[in-house]
């Protein structure tokens, strides 16, 4: 399943807000913000400005009805693979109920990794890079086991959608790159063109093209067609084969380009 892969412009973000945050009677709004900017030096990842994304979003989420008690945040060393998956489970999935609204955002590095179940046309899964995932592939030592693959997230999010039901809402924002083959200028990038795979695998799959996002990710019902799922809106900072670049906010701070556009759009929106 291709969880990542679509690009959404700020214009589309603004247009969709009237659908995304329409208040529902007795609905609870829950959010999990993950910001990994200060990776271990030995990991090979450069530091980025993910912390600033959180600072942009906290205020606007509160104005959209997300109570502080229902907004969980994982920063830097706290955002390991285990901690991120656990927080999705305990802060979003377990407490959510039918009709609730759930928001998940990841700001950090993104990376491609060799597909492990042959469901990707291009041979690569997209993955989020937690604090405890080094950049380089080392056969028999580190082969990307701490990365969070698109399919893992997709499965968790479908469980959330099942609990939320058709009256609920899931919103996902990924301000990271999913990989790429080049750079432009001197902008700060949120990812790498270093793929987590053996060199022979990379050579054999580079020419196979990039898969599109599976419609299954946004299906309205379970695979068996029985249980209705909550509507699902996702915004990505880059396509699967692109790097994602930071920008500067109104105060001149480096921030995620998607987070900046998204926060500006939310600031212009009313609960109606």
Secondary structure, DSSP 8 states (H G I E B T S, - for coil): ---------HHHHHHHHHHHT---TT--EEEEEEE-----GGGT-----HHHHHHHHHHHHHHTT--GGGEEEEEGGG--HHHHHHHIIIIIITT--TT-EEEEEEES-EEEEE-SSS--TTSEEEEE--TT--SS-BTTTBSSTTSEEHHHHHHHHHHHHHHH-TT-EEEEEEES----S---TT--BSB-S--BS-HHHHHHHGGG------GGGG-SB-TTS-SB--EEEEEESS-TT---BEEE-TTS-EEEHHHHHHHHHHHH----
